[in-house]
Amino acid sequence: MKSLAIDSAASCMVIASRNDDLTATLSLDIGMKQSQKILPAIDYVLKQLDMTPADLDFTALTAGPGTFTGLRLAFSALKAIELAHDVPIYGIPSLDAYAFPFRNFGGTVVSVIDAKKDQFFAAVYKDGSCILEAEDTTVERIRDFLNSCDTENAIVVGPDAGIFSEALKEAGYKSAKHLPFQPNATESLFAIAEEMIEQKKEPLKDYDGPIYLRKSEAEIALENK
């Protein structure tokens, strides 16, 4: 299948295209310049595989939680392709995408994104199923949950796994480990979206937007006025 995937939930945006067995991937860890580069990046990865947006069978993205700006950029770009070429978009919760490569791991998987201000977006999985839904939470909250599960075999995954793993250790939970290199989430997006298509699950509707677990700085400032 011909497809395009964007992981924009963390600071480093990853854009990938796939044409059957061939894949082209580009990472953008360039801060606010992502808004200027996302469309040229999409064009670039598609051209590497001799494709245009009109050739795509579907697109997929990390639907959130994650960075406000990154999620909005990805949604806007893919919705433009959808409107122009009738290409369906499949939205996959960000933490599910990061945990997906470890679905057959025998222990507990903690999927995390650094949400700043000593908070993390986190969810916990076991045997491929979510046992703690995504939260805007603290290290201590996840530590206590892991202790309540009486688990001694936990791994931390996601773009900020290293930061969270160290924070867990400092909080007194010694059993969690992380891999030094995390899998590319766009591979998970392709795989999960193809599963959704096989299961005839609906793509995103026109009115669907990012999954936010936290209010934006603008919303908070408005409420405080």
N, C-alpha and C positions, 0 to 999 in steps of 0.2 A: 504493500500500500504506500501511497505518497502522503506524507504527513509533515507537520511542523509542530514543535513543542517549545514552550518557554517556561523556565523556572525563574520567577522573579520575586520569590518570597524573602530572599536574604539579600545582603548587600551586593553579592556577585550575581549578576543576571546571566543565565545560560540559555542560549538559543540553539536549537538543533533541527535539522531537516532530515527526513528519511525517504529514500526511494527504494522500496523493497529491502534488499540486504545492505544497501549503502547508506552511510550516515555522515553528515557534516555538522560539526559543533563549534560554536564560538562563545567565549566567555567575556563578559564586560564587567570589570570591577573598576568602574570609573566615576562612581558617585553620581552627581547631578547631571553629568554629561550623557547618562543613559537615555534621557529624553530626546537628545539629538541623534543618538546612534542606533536606537532600536530598529527603526525602519530600514536604514542601510544594512544593518546586521541581518535582518530577515531576508532582504534581497540577496545578500552575500551567500548565506548558507543555502538558499534555494538554487542560486546559480551554480554552486559547486556541484550540484547533482542534476544540472540541466533542467530545472523546474521553474515554474512561475506560480504565483498564488492560485491561478485558475486551474492548475493541475492537481491541487491538493484534494485528497479524499476527506481529510479531517484535520483539525488542529487540537492541541491540548495545552493546558496550563495548570500551574499550581494556583488554586483558587483562593488561598489564604488558610490560616492567618499568615501574616508576613508584613513586609514594609508597605506603608500606604502608597508611596510613589511608585514603587516597582510593580505592585499588583495592578494599579490603575493603568500604567503604561501597557502592560501585557494585555489586559482586557481590551483596552482601546484599539490596540494594533490588530488583535485577532477578530474583534467585532467588525472592524473595517473590512477585513478579508471576507468575513461572513456575509456582510451586506453586499459587497461587490461581486462575489463569486458563489454565494450560497454554499459555503463550506462550513459544516457543523463544528462547534467548539465543545470539547469535553473538559469540564472543570474537575480537578482532583484536589481534595484537601491537601495542603502542603505537607503536613506531618504524616499523612498516609503515604504520600509519594516517597518521603525519606525513609519510612519504615519498610516499604514494599520489598526491597532486596533481601530483607532479613525475616521474611514471613515464615520460613522453615527453620529458623533458629529455635533451639529447644528451650531457651530461657526467656527472660523479659527484655523487651526493647523499649527504650525511652527515646522518643523522637523530639528534637528541640530546635528552636530558633531563638537567638538572643533578642529579646524585646526591649533591652536597655532599661535603665533605672532600676537595676537589680531584679528585673522580672524576666521571665522566659515564656514563650509560647511552647507548651509541652503536651504530649499525649503519651500514654503507655499502652503497649501491645503485648500479647502473649499468644503463641501458636497462631499467628496471623490474624488475631481478633483484637479489637480495641477494648481494653479493660478500664481505661480512664480517658474520657473524651477530652478534646483539646481545651486547654485553659490558658489564660493569661495569669501566670502563677509564679511561685517562688521555689527556690531550691529546697527549702525546708518542707514545703508542701509535698513535693515529689519524694523527698527522702522519707517522710512519714508514710506516704502511700506504699512505697517499696517495702518498708519495714512491716507494714500491715499485711503485705502479701507473703512475707517470710521468704523472699527470694534471695538466693545466693549466686545467681547466674544472670546478671543484667549487663546489657551493653547500651551505650548512648550513641545515637546516630543523628545525622542532620548536619547542616553547615556549621553549626556552633557546638558540635559535640565535645570538642576538646575543652572549651571554656566551661561547659556545664559539668563535665566529668570531674574537672578539678574542683569546681565549686561544691559538688556533692561530697568529695573527699574532705574538703575543709569543713563541711557541715556534719561530718561524722559518719558518712556512708562510704565504706571502703570497697564494696563489692562491684561497683559499676566501672566498666572499662569502655574505651572507645577506640575505633580504628584510626590510625594516623591519616589515612586517605579515605574520604567518603565517596560512595558511588555517585555517578552522575545522575541527578534526578530526572533528567529528560528521558533517560532510558526507561525509568519507571513510568513516566507519563505516557510514552508510546505503548508500553505493555498494558497498562491499566485501561487506557482508552480503547485499545483493540479488544480487550475483554468486555468492556461495556458495549461495544458495537456488536460483538457476538451474542451478548445477552439481550440485545435490542433495548438497551437502556437509553433514555432520552438525553440528547445533548443539552447544553445550556439554552435557556429561553432568552428572548431579547432583553427582558427586564432583569435577568440574573446578573449580579455583580460580585465583587470579592467578598470573602468571608472575613469580617473584622471582629476581633475579640476585644479591641480597645478603641476608645474614641480618639479621633484625631486631635492634634494640638489646637487646631482652629475651633473644634467643637468644645473642647475643654475651656478655652479662653472665652468663648461666647457664653458658656454657662456661668462662668465666674464673674461676668460683668454685672 
